[in-house]
Structure formats: structure tokens, C-alpha cells
Amino acid sequence: MAKIAVTGGSGKAGRVIARDLHAHGHQVLNIDLVPSPESQGPESPIPFLRADLTDFGQTLEALSGGETLPGIELVVHLAAIPSPVHATADQVFRTNITSTYTVLTAAGRMGLPRVVWASSETMLGLPFERPPDYAPVDEAHVYPETSYALSKVLGEEMARQAHRWYGTTIVGLRFSNIMVRADYERFPSYWGDPQLRRWNLWGYVDESHVAQSVRLALEAEIEGADSFIIAAADTVMQRPSRELMAEVFPGVPVADHVDGHDTLLDISKARRVLGYAPTFSWRELF
């Protein structure tokens, strides 16, 4: 079992991941600007350390664990402005680029062997106002359309640089639109109009998939800096995937293997390299 720092551990994905890592026997430190409900009080199972990760000095101190959880061994970096709509374009870009740089550099200087971090599906071309080149889109389909997406593209380049400089293994997880169980109540509102969710090719990822992918990325026998699309195995829609593509993106080639409600975000690399296996579907709830 390891001592793991989770930056942004109070956010939507952060809380899920911190709880899951703790449930699997790891010691987890939540590094954020505000505590989560699981990180409040002296007896909290997931201790909290406040830090501004755009400040390199604070980042170095935080990733050491300080007096809260000394001896941090691995890092899960989630801290960021979470989408293009949460701040101005320049604030999103500046904050996300700087915090990713400080975390990767601090981890490298401290000799920590691995960082798993939240990249994003947005770099694939979201929102898909221009049709994708093909479907399912894979890791090579990179068209950043917002400052948020661009910050993630450059974050992946910084990961490659940090690996060259320090030897750190850095795994980027390009999460799709993350859903906790309460979010599925909204799904019926999408079914009548395929335009409503065209922006990410009707993709999603369940909280259980997110937690699983992080655990796998922390343990996988890989080296270097690499990135993986992390999505559910199906779409948010009741209509078949080929039918959706033919109506909304006519003329875009769809791979022969796509069948039924298969995802249009290619998760085959994550399956092959990480052992990712997203078994849960929202269809189990309806």
C-alpha cells in the first residue's frame, strides 16, 4: 500500500478517487484549497493539506506531505479549473498550465516515480462544432478548441518533458464527462434530440470507471509519458451509435467494429495497455 497525494481531492472526481484509494488500503492526502467532507476534522480518514498549486514553493511542500502525511510516494494530480465555463479563458489557461507544471516539476525534483493526472476529452475536438475526422475518435485526434483544451494539450507535452528530465512515469487520463449516480436522472432529457450531446459524441464516464482507471494507471507496468481516453463503453443515448453519426455527422467514416450503443470515444488503448474494463452502464438503472 502506498502514500498517495491527490491534488484537487475536494472536487467531483477528486472525492471519488480519494475515497476509492482509501478503500483499497492506501494512505491518501487531499491537497486542495478547501477540504472535502471526507477531509474535515482531526479524525478524518483522508487528511487535508491546503496549498495553492500555482505556487512552486507550496507545491514542493505539499507533495512532501509535510507533517500531515510525510513520505508521499505517488501523486494523482486533479487540481485545475475544471472546465471552460468556470472562469475566463485566460484564467483557465493560466491556472491549469501553471499548476500542472509545478506538480510535474516538483514530483520530478523529489524523485517521485509516478504521477497520474487528469487530462481531458476536450482536446479531441470538443465541442464538435466541426465534424470529427473519423469515429470513434482516438488519442491521435487532437484539435483543442478552447483555452481549457489547449491547457491539457500542453500539459501532455509538459509530461513528456518532465519524463525526459526526471525519469518520472506520467500517465494522463483523458476523462470523458464524469457522472456520479445522481447525474443519470438527466439522461432521459437527452434522448429526444441528438444535437444536445453532439458536443462530445454522446460520451460519458461513470465515477466507478474513473476510480478504476486511476488505480490501474498507478499500478500499470509502463514507463514514460503517455495518455489514454477514459470513457464508458456505451453512449448516453438510446439510439444506436451509427444512427446518431449518420444523422448528425453524415459522411464521417465510422469504424466497422462499432455496433449498437458502442462508445464513439475510442477506449481500446486503455483496455489494451492499462487493463481498463468499464463494466457499469447507466442502462442498468432504467
C-alpha contacts under 8 A as a table, 3 or more apart, distances in Angstrom:
res1	aa1	res2	aa2	distance
1	M	25	G	6.16
1	M	26	H	5.10
1	M	27	Q	7.53
2	A	26	H	5.23
2	A	27	Q	6.23
2	A	72	I	7.94
2	A	73	E	6.40
2	A	74	L	7.30
3	K	26	H	6.12
3	K	27	Q	4.72
3	K	28	V	5.96
3	K	29	L	7.72
3	K	69	L	7.74
3	K	71	G	6.96
3	K	72	I	5.01
3	K	73	E	5.37
3	K	74	L	6.58
4	I	26	H	7.02
4	I	27	Q	6.14
4	I	28	V	4.95
4	I	29	L	6.27
4	I	72	I	5.79
4	I	73	E	5.98
4	I	74	L	4.84
4	I	75	V	5.59
4	I	76	V	7.20
5	A	28	V	5.86
5	A	29	L	4.75
5	A	30	N	6.23
5	A	31	I	6.84
5	A	63	L	6.67
5	A	65	G	7.55
5	A	72	I	6.43
5	A	73	E	7.90
5	A	74	L	6.38
5	A	75	V	4.85
5	A	76	V	6.14
5	A	77	H	7.99
6	V	9	G	5.34
6	V	14	G	7.05
6	V	18	A	6.73
6	V	28	V	6.93
6	V	29	L	5.99
6	V	30	N	5.14
6	V	31	I	6.00
6	V	75	V	6.02
6	V	76	V	4.70
6	V	77	H	5.91
6	V	78	L	6.99
7	T	14	G	7.53
7	T	30	N	6.05
7	T	31	I	4.58
7	T	32	D	5.89
7	T	75	V	7.67
7	T	76	V	6.31
7	T	77	H	4.91
7	T	78	L	5.33
7	T	79	A	5.09
8	G	11	G	5.71
8	G	14	G	5.68
8	G	30	N	6.99
8	G	31	I	6.00
8	G	32	D	4.93
8	G	33	L	7.90
8	G	77	H	7.01
8	G	78	L	4.97
8	G	79	A	3.82
8	G	80	A	7.09
9	G	13	A	7.53
9	G	14	G	3.86
9	G	15	R	5.36
9	G	17	I	7.64
9	G	18	A	6.31
9	G	30	N	4.84
9	G	31	I	6.15
9	G	32	D	6.24
9	G	36	S	7.27
9	G	78	L	7.16
9	G	79	A	7.47
10	S	14	G	5.50
10	S	15	R	5.38
10	S	30	N	7.13
10	S	32	D	6.51
10	S	34	V	6.84
10	S	35	P	5.86
10	S	36	S	4.54
11	G	14	G	4.81
11	G	15	R	5.89
11	G	36	S	7.76
11	G	79	A	7.97
12	K	15	R	5.78
12	K	16	V	6.81
13	A	16	V	5.26
13	A	17	I	6.14
13	A	78	L	7.71
13	A	178	I	7.41
13	A	207	E	7.32
13	A	210	V	7.49
14	G	17	I	5.15
14	G	18	A	5.89
14	G	78	L	6.56
15	R	18	A	5.20
15	R	19	R	6.05
15	R	36	S	7.16
15	R	38	E	7.87
16	V	19	R	5.39
16	V	20	D	6.17
16	V	207	E	6.63
16	V	211	A	6.63
17	I	20	D	5.07
17	I	21	L	6.08
17	I	210	V	7.34
17	I	211	A	5.11
17	I	214	V	7.42
18	A	21	L	5.28
18	A	22	H	6.13
18	A	28	V	6.47
18	A	30	N	7.35
18	A	46	I	7.49
19	R	22	H	5.16
19	R	23	A	6.06
19	R	46	I	7.90
20	D	23	A	4.97
20	D	24	H	6.28
20	D	211	A	6.28
21	L	24	H	5.09
21	L	25	G	6.65
21	L	26	H	5.59
21	L	27	Q	7.71
21	L	28	V	7.02
21	L	211	A	7.91
21	L	215	R	7.35
22	H	25	G	5.25
22	H	26	H	4.97
22	H	27	Q	6.08
22	H	28	V	6.14
22	H	45	P	7.85
22	H	46	I	7.45
23	A	26	H	7.32
27	Q	46	I	7.57
28	V	46	I	5.65
28	V	47	P	7.16
29	L	46	I	5.88
29	L	47	P	5.34
29	L	48	F	6.00
29	L	49	L	7.16
29	L	65	G	7.41
29	L	68	T	7.88
29	L	69	L	6.65
30	N	35	P	7.65
30	N	39	S	7.13
30	N	46	I	6.57
30	N	47	P	6.10
30	N	48	F	4.77
30	N	49	L	6.18
31	I	48	F	6.00
31	I	49	L	4.92
31	I	50	R	5.76
31	I	51	A	6.34
31	I	62	A	7.03
32	D	35	P	6.68
32	D	48	F	7.50
32	D	49	L	6.64
32	D	50	R	5.27
32	D	51	A	5.82
32	D	52	D	7.30
32	D	79	A	7.15
33	L	50	R	5.14
33	L	51	A	5.80
33	L	52	D	6.45
34	V	50	R	6.72
35	P	38	E	7.82
35	P	39	S	5.54
35	P	40	Q	6.25
35	P	48	F	6.10
35	P	50	R	7.77
36	S	39	S	5.08
36	S	40	Q	6.63
37	P	40	Q	5.71
38	E	44	S	6.30
38	E	45	P	6.93
38	E	46	I	6.09
39	S	44	S	5.39
39	S	45	P	7.01
39	S	46	I	5.09
39	S	47	P	5.12
39	S	48	F	5.30
40	Q	43	E	7.95
40	Q	44	S	5.83
40	Q	47	P	7.38
40	Q	48	F	7.20
41	G	44	S	5.47
42	P	47	P	7.70
44	S	47	P	5.75
47	P	68	T	7.02
47	P	69	L	7.85
48	F	68	T	7.70
49	L	62	A	7.05
49	L	65	G	8.00
49	L	68	T	7.09
50	R	62	A	7.98
51	A	58	Q	5.92
51	A	59	T	6.87
51	A	62	A	6.57
52	D	55	D	5.79
52	D	58	Q	6.35
52	D	59	T	7.12
53	L	56	F	6.72
53	L	58	Q	6.47
53	L	59	T	5.18
53	L	79	A	7.85
53	L	98	T	7.88
53	L	99	S	5.09
53	L	102	T	6.79
53	L	103	V	7.20
54	T	59	T	7.59
54	T	95	T	6.57
54	T	98	T	5.36
54	T	99	S	4.56
54	T	102	T	6.66
55	D	58	Q	5.46
55	D	59	T	6.20
55	D	99	S	7.67
55	D	102	T	7.24
56	F	59	T	4.96
56	F	60	L	6.20
56	F	102	T	5.37
56	F	103	V	7.94
56	F	106	A	7.42
57	G	60	L	5.24
57	G	61	E	6.38
58	Q	61	E	5.18
58	Q	62	A	5.97
59	T	62	A	5.02
59	T	63	L	6.07
59	T	102	T	6.51
59	T	103	V	6.40
59	T	106	A	6.72
60	L	63	L	5.43
60	L	64	S	6.46
60	L	103	V	7.88
60	L	106	A	5.37
60	L	107	A	7.75
61	E	64	S	5.29
61	E	65	G	6.84
61	E	66	G	6.12
62	A	65	G	5.24
62	A	66	G	6.18
63	L	66	G	7.65
63	L	72	I	6.51
63	L	75	V	7.80
63	L	106	A	7.48
63	L	107	A	7.14
64	S	69	L	7.93
64	S	70	P	5.98
64	S	71	G	6.14
64	S	72	I	5.72
65	G	68	T	5.78
65	G	69	L	4.60
65	G	70	P	4.39
65	G	71	G	6.30
65	G	72	I	5.76
66	G	69	L	6.23
66	G	70	P	5.38
67	E	70	P	5.78
69	L	72	I	6.94
72	I	75	V	7.79
73	E	112	L	5.97
73	E	113	P	7.44
74	L	112	L	6.29
74	L	113	P	6.85
74	L	114	R	5.67
74	L	115	V	6.25
74	L	218	L	7.87
75	V	107	A	7.77
75	V	112	L	8.00
75	V	114	R	6.63
75	V	115	V	4.79
75	V	116	V	6.31
76	V	115	V	5.80
76	V	116	V	4.78
76	V	117	W	5.51
76	V	214	V	7.90
77	H	100	T	7.73
77	H	103	V	7.41
77	H	115	V	6.99
77	H	116	V	6.18
77	H	117	W	4.44
77	H	118	A	6.44
78	L	117	W	5.88
78	L	118	A	5.34
79	A	96	N	7.95
79	A	99	S	7.39
80	A	95	T	6.83
80	A	96	N	5.21
80	A	99	S	7.20
81	I	84	P	7.91
81	I	86	H	6.61
81	I	87	A	7.49
81	I	92	V	5.84
81	I	95	T	7.00
81	I	96	N	6.45
82	P	86	H	6.89
83	S	86	H	5.75
83	S	92	V	7.80
83	S	148	Y	6.38
84	P	87	A	6.70
84	P	88	T	7.58
84	P	89	A	6.73
84	P	92	V	6.75
84	P	146	T	6.90
84	P	147	S	7.06
84	P	148	Y	5.37
85	V	88	T	7.43
86	H	92	V	7.72
87	A	91	Q	6.08
87	A	92	V	5.96
88	T	91	Q	5.20
88	T	92	V	6.20
89	A	92	V	5.26
89	A	93	F	6.24
89	A	146	T	7.67
89	A	147	S	5.60
89	A	148	Y	7.31
90	D	93	F	5.13
90	D	94	R	5.92
90	D	147	S	7.16
91	Q	94	R	5.21
91	Q	95	T	5.92
92	V	95	T	5.46
92	V	96	N	6.01
92	V	147	S	6.76
92	V	148	Y	5.99
93	F	96	N	5.44
93	F	97	I	5.91
93	F	147	S	5.42
93	F	148	Y	5.84
93	F	150	L	7.55
93	F	151	S	5.49
94	R	97	I	5.45
94	R	98	T	5.99
95	T	98	T	5.35
95	T	99	S	6.03
96	N	99	S	5.38
96	N	100	T	6.08
96	N	148	Y	7.73
96	N	151	S	6.18
96	N	152	K	7.87
97	I	100	T	5.39
97	I	101	Y	6.16
97	I	151	S	5.55
97	I	152	K	7.77
97	I	154	L	7.41
97	I	155	G	6.50
98	T	101	Y	5.12
98	T	102	T	6.16
99	S	102	T	5.19
99	S	103	V	6.11
100	T	103	V	5.26
100	T	104	L	6.10
100	T	155	G	6.41
101	Y	104	L	5.37
101	Y	105	T	5.94
101	Y	155	G	7.45
101	Y	158	M	6.80
102	T	105	T	5.18
102	T	106	A	5.79
103	V	106	A	5.18
103	V	107	A	5.97
104	L	107	A	5.23
104	L	108	G	6.11
104	L	115	V	7.38
104	L	158	M	7.87
104	L	159	A	6.96
104	L	162	A	6.45
105	T	108	G	5.04
105	T	109	R	6.13
105	T	162	A	6.56
106	A	109	R	5.17
106	A	110	M	6.11
107	A	110	M	5.16
107	A	111	G	6.23
107	A	112	L	5.28
107	A	113	P	7.96
107	A	115	V	7.58
107	A	168	T	7.90
108	G	111	G	5.14
108	G	112	L	6.06
108	G	113	P	7.78
108	G	162	A	6.82
108	G	165	W	7.85
108	G	166	Y	5.16
108	G	167	G	7.47
108	G	168	T	6.09
109	R	112	L	7.80
109	R	166	Y	7.05
111	G	166	Y	7.44
111	G	168	T	7.58
112	L	115	V	7.85
112	L	168	T	6.89
113	P	167	G	7.63
113	P	168	T	5.08
113	P	169	T	6.14
114	R	168	T	5.51
114	R	169	T	4.69
114	R	170	I	5.70
114	R	171	V	7.85
114	R	218	L	7.20
115	V	168	T	7.32
115	V	169	T	6.44
115	V	170	I	4.83
115	V	171	V	6.37
115	V	218	L	7.73
116	V	170	I	5.77
116	V	171	V	4.70
116	V	172	G	5.96
116	V	173	L	7.43
116	V	214	V	7.00
116	V	217	A	6.58
116	V	218	L	6.58
117	W	170	I	7.54
117	W	171	V	6.28
117	W	172	G	5.03
117	W	173	L	6.25
118	A	172	G	5.85
118	A	173	L	5.19
118	A	174	R	6.34
118	A	175	F	6.85
119	S	152	K	5.52
119	S	153	V	7.98
119	S	155	G	7.57
119	S	156	E	7.52
119	S	172	G	5.36
119	S	173	L	5.19
119	S	174	R	4.49
119	S	175	F	6.62
119	S	227	S	7.83
120	S	123	M	6.23
120	S	149	A	7.16
120	S	152	K	6.49
120	S	173	L	6.90
120	S	174	R	3.90
120	S	175	F	5.04
120	S	176	S	6.73
120	S	229	I	7.98
121	E	124	L	5.61
121	E	125	G	7.97
121	E	126	L	7.26
121	E	174	R	5.00
121	E	175	F	5.63
121	E	176	S	5.27
121	E	177	N	7.95
121	E	200	N	7.93
121	E	229	I	6.89
122	T	125	G	5.92
122	T	126	L	4.62
122	T	127	P	7.11
122	T	144	P	6.80
122	T	145	E	7.85
122	T	148	Y	7.81
122	T	149	A	5.21
122	T	200	N	7.86
123	M	126	L	6.54
123	M	142	V	5.52
123	M	143	Y	5.73
123	M	144	P	4.56
123	M	145	E	7.35
123	M	149	A	4.73
123	M	150	L	6.83
123	M	152	K	6.81
123	M	153	V	6.39
124	L	137	V	7.24
124	L	138	D	7.78
124	L	139	E	7.35
124	L	141	H	5.33
124	L	142	V	4.53
124	L	143	Y	5.46
124	L	144	P	6.64
125	G	128	F	5.76
125	G	132	P	7.26
125	G	141	H	7.43
125	G	142	V	6.22
125	G	143	Y	4.45
125	G	144	P	5.53
125	G	145	E	6.20
126	L	129	E	7.62
126	L	143	Y	7.85
126	L	144	P	7.26
126	L	145	E	6.57
126	L	199	W	5.87
126	L	200	N	5.84
127	P	145	E	7.30
127	P	198	R	7.78
127	P	199	W	4.27
127	P	200	N	6.12
128	F	131	P	5.94
128	F	132	P	6.86
128	F	198	R	6.65
128	F	199	W	4.78
128	F	200	N	6.45
128	F	201	L	7.59
129	E	199	W	7.04
131	P	249	F	6.12
131	P	252	V	7.26
132	P	135	A	7.02
132	P	137	V	7.29
132	P	252	V	7.01
133	D	137	V	7.81
133	D	141	H	7.74
133	D	252	V	6.45
133	D	253	P	7.59
134	Y	137	V	6.09
134	Y	252	V	5.55
134	Y	253	P	5.10
134	Y	254	V	6.05
134	Y	255	A	7.83
135	A	138	D	7.97
135	A	252	V	7.23
135	A	253	P	6.37
135	A	254	V	4.81
135	A	255	A	6.30
135	A	264	L	5.78
135	A	265	L	7.44
135	A	266	D	7.96
136	P	254	V	6.69
136	P	255	A	6.85
136	P	258	V	7.98
136	P	263	T	7.19
136	P	264	L	4.06
136	P	265	L	5.03
136	P	266	D	5.14
137	V	140	A	7.86
137	V	141	H	5.99
137	V	264	L	6.42
137	V	265	L	5.24
137	V	266	D	5.59
138	D	141	H	5.64
138	D	229	I	7.30
138	D	265	L	6.49
138	D	266	D	4.95
138	D	267	I	7.54
139	E	142	V	7.11
139	E	227	S	7.46
139	E	228	F	6.74
139	E	229	I	6.59
139	E	266	D	7.78
144	P	147	S	7.73
144	P	149	A	4.95
144	P	150	L	5.24
144	P	153	V	7.30
145	E	149	A	6.37
145	E	150	L	7.22
146	T	149	A	5.17
146	T	150	L	6.18
147	S	150	L	4.95
147	S	151	S	6.06
148	Y	151	S	5.14
148	Y	152	K	6.59
149	A	152	K	5.19
149	A	153	V	6.39
150	L	153	V	5.01
150	L	154	L	6.19
151	S	154	L	5.25
151	S	155	G	5.94
152	K	155	G	4.72
152	K	156	E	6.30
153	V	156	E	5.31
153	V	157	E	6.62
154	L	157	E	4.91
154	L	158	M	6.12
155	G	158	M	4.96
155	G	159	A	6.19
156	E	159	A	4.94
156	E	160	R	6.51
156	E	172	G	7.05
156	E	225	A	7.93
156	E	226	D	7.89
156	E	227	S	7.59
157	E	160	R	5.15
157	E	161	Q	6.38
158	M	161	Q	4.97
158	M	162	A	6.04
159	A	162	A	5.07
159	A	163	H	6.18
159	A	170	I	6.18
159	A	225	A	5.95
160	R	163	H	5.18
160	R	164	R	6.35
160	R	170	I	7.89
160	R	224	G	7.41
160	R	225	A	5.29
160	R	226	D	7.89
161	Q	164	R	5.11
161	Q	165	W	6.22
162	A	165	W	5.08
162	A	166	Y	5.80
162	A	167	G	7.17
162	A	168	T	6.78
163	H	166	Y	5.35
163	H	167	G	4.50
163	H	168	T	4.83
163	H	169	T	6.30
163	H	170	I	7.03
163	H	224	G	6.03
163	H	225	A	6.28
164	R	167	G	5.79
164	R	168	T	7.99
167	G	224	G	7.29
168	T	223	E	8.00
168	T	224	G	6.99
168	T	225	A	7.96
169	T	222	I	7.55
169	T	223	E	5.18
169	T	224	G	4.85
169	T	225	A	5.74
170	I	223	E	7.78
170	I	224	G	6.37
170	I	225	A	4.62
170	I	226	D	6.61
171	V	217	A	6.50
171	V	225	A	5.81
171	V	226	D	5.29
171	V	227	S	5.72
171	V	228	F	7.84
172	G	225	A	7.69
172	G	226	D	6.15
172	G	227	S	4.32
172	G	228	F	6.30
173	L	213	S	7.84
173	L	214	V	7.92
173	L	227	S	5.70
173	L	228	F	5.10
173	L	229	I	6.09
173	L	230	I	6.23
174	R	227	S	6.87
174	R	228	F	5.72
174	R	229	I	4.59
174	R	230	I	5.62
175	F	178	I	7.14
175	F	205	V	7.10
175	F	210	V	7.49
175	F	229	I	6.26
175	F	230	I	4.85
175	F	231	A	6.36
176	S	203	G	6.48
176	S	204	Y	5.20
176	S	205	V	5.44
176	S	229	I	7.57
176	S	230	I	6.17
176	S	231	A	5.27
177	N	203	G	6.83
177	N	204	Y	4.63
177	N	205	V	5.78
177	N	231	A	8.00
178	I	204	Y	6.06
178	I	205	V	4.96
178	I	206	D	5.83
178	I	207	E	6.41
178	I	210	V	7.77
179	M	182	A	7.83
179	M	183	D	5.66
179	M	184	Y	7.27
179	M	204	Y	6.90
179	M	205	V	6.03
179	M	206	D	4.91
179	M	207	E	5.84
180	V	183	D	5.57
180	V	184	Y	7.54
180	V	206	D	6.26
180	V	207	E	5.42
181	R	184	Y	5.85
181	R	206	D	7.92
181	R	207	E	7.91
182	A	185	E	6.14
183	D	186	R	6.00
183	D	187	F	7.70
184	Y	187	F	5.33
184	Y	282	W	6.82
185	E	188	P	7.13
186	R	189	S	5.69
186	R	190	Y	7.44
187	F	190	Y	5.51
187	F	191	W	7.12
187	F	236	V	6.69
187	F	237	M	7.83
188	P	191	W	5.48
188	P	192	G	7.98
189	S	192	G	6.93
190	Y	193	D	5.99
190	Y	194	P	6.89
190	Y	196	L	6.23
190	Y	197	R	7.00
190	Y	236	V	7.78
190	Y	237	M	7.11
191	W	194	P	6.67
191	W	237	M	5.75
191	W	238	Q	6.46
191	W	239	R	7.86
193	D	196	L	5.89
194	P	197	R	6.08
194	P	198	R	6.40
194	P	237	M	7.96
194	P	244	L	6.86
194	P	248	V	7.37
195	Q	198	R	5.09
195	Q	199	W	7.88
195	Q	248	V	7.14
196	L	199	W	7.44
197	R	200	N	6.30
197	R	201	L	6.53
197	R	202	W	5.02
197	R	203	G	7.94
198	R	201	L	4.80
198	R	202	W	5.73
198	R	248	V	7.55
199	W	202	W	7.28
200	N	203	G	5.72
201	L	235	T	7.97
201	L	264	L	6.17
201	L	265	L	7.38
202	W	235	T	5.29
202	W	236	V	5.56
202	W	237	M	6.82
202	W	263	T	7.92
202	W	264	L	7.63
203	G	231	A	6.85
203	G	232	A	7.23
203	G	234	D	7.38
203	G	235	T	5.04
203	G	236	V	6.20
203	G	263	T	6.56
203	G	264	L	7.04
203	G	265	L	6.82
204	Y	231	A	5.78
204	Y	232	A	5.87
204	Y	235	T	6.68
204	Y	236	V	6.74
205	V	209	H	6.37
205	V	210	V	6.97
205	V	230	I	7.04
205	V	231	A	4.53
205	V	232	A	4.67
206	D	209	H	5.23
206	D	210	V	6.46
206	D	231	A	7.74
206	D	232	A	6.59
206	D	280	F	7.49
206	D	281	S	7.80
207	E	210	V	5.04
207	E	211	A	6.29
208	S	211	A	5.22
208	S	212	Q	6.11
208	S	278	P	7.96
208	S	280	F	7.65
209	H	212	Q	5.06
209	H	213	S	6.04
209	H	230	I	7.75
209	H	231	A	7.50
209	H	232	A	7.11
209	H	277	A	7.83
209	H	278	P	5.48
209	H	280	F	7.79
210	V	213	S	5.25
210	V	214	V	6.38
210	V	230	I	7.40
211	A	214	V	5.36
211	A	215	R	6.42
212	Q	215	R	5.29
212	Q	216	L	6.20
212	Q	276	Y	7.36
213	S	216	L	5.09
213	S	217	A	6.01
213	S	230	I	7.34
213	S	274	L	7.72
213	S	276	Y	6.17
214	V	217	A	5.02
214	V	218	L	6.16
215	R	218	L	5.20
215	R	219	E	6.40
216	L	219	E	5.18
216	L	220	A	5.69
216	L	274	L	5.93
216	L	275	G	7.14
216	L	276	Y	7.18
217	A	220	A	5.34
217	A	274	L	6.41
220	A	273	V	7.89
220	A	274	L	5.94
228	F	267	I	7.48
228	F	269	K	6.58
228	F	270	A	5.55
229	I	265	L	7.21
229	I	266	D	6.75
229	I	267	I	5.58
229	I	269	K	7.64
229	I	270	A	6.64
230	I	267	I	6.16
230	I	270	A	7.02
231	A	263	T	7.73
231	A	265	L	6.75
231	A	267	I	6.59
231	A	278	P	7.82
232	A	235	T	7.25
232	A	263	T	6.86
232	A	278	P	5.84
232	A	280	F	7.76
232	A	281	S	7.19
233	A	262	D	6.00
233	A	263	T	5.22
233	A	267	I	7.69
233	A	278	P	6.24
233	A	279	T	7.53
233	A	281	S	7.63
234	D	261	H	5.27
234	D	262	D	4.49
234	D	263	T	4.26
234	D	264	L	7.91
234	D	281	S	7.17
235	T	241	S	7.53
235	T	261	H	5.95
235	T	262	D	6.46
235	T	263	T	5.18
235	T	264	L	7.47
236	V	282	W	7.80
237	M	240	P	7.55
237	M	261	H	7.51
238	Q	261	H	7.42
239	R	243	E	6.79
239	R	244	L	6.81
239	R	261	H	7.06
240	P	243	E	5.36
240	P	244	L	6.45
240	P	259	D	7.52
240	P	260	G	4.90
240	P	261	H	4.82
240	P	262	D	7.78
241	S	244	L	5.11
241	S	245	M	6.28
241	S	258	V	7.51
241	S	259	D	7.13
241	S	260	G	6.17
241	S	261	H	5.13
241	S	262	D	6.27
241	S	263	T	7.36
241	S	264	L	7.33
242	R	245	M	5.15
242	R	246	A	6.13
242	R	254	V	7.30
242	R	258	V	7.35
242	R	259	D	7.35
242	R	260	G	7.58
243	E	246	A	5.16
243	E	247	E	6.31
244	L	247	E	5.33
244	L	248	V	6.04
244	L	249	F	7.77
245	M	248	V	5.33
245	M	249	F	4.98
245	M	250	P	6.34
245	M	252	V	7.44
245	M	254	V	7.90
246	A	249	F	5.67
246	A	250	P	4.57
246	A	251	G	7.19
246	A	252	V	7.85
247	E	250	P	5.90
249	F	252	V	5.93
254	V	258	V	7.14
255	A	258	V	5.82
258	V	262	D	5.89
258	V	263	T	7.93
258	V	264	L	7.99
259	D	262	D	5.69
263	T	266	D	6.98
266	D	269	K	7.56
267	I	270	A	5.42
267	I	271	R	6.30
268	S	271	R	4.97
268	S	272	R	6.05
269	K	272	R	5.08
269	K	273	V	5.92
269	K	274	L	7.80
270	A	273	V	5.41
270	A	274	L	5.17
270	A	275	G	6.53
270	A	276	Y	5.50
271	R	274	L	5.77
271	R	275	G	4.69
271	R	276	Y	4.35
271	R	277	A	6.26
272	R	275	G	5.72
272	R	276	Y	7.44
273	V	276	Y	7.90
280	F	284	E	7.56
281	S	284	E	5.89
282	W	285	L	5.57
282	W	286	F	7.28
283	R	286	F	5.47
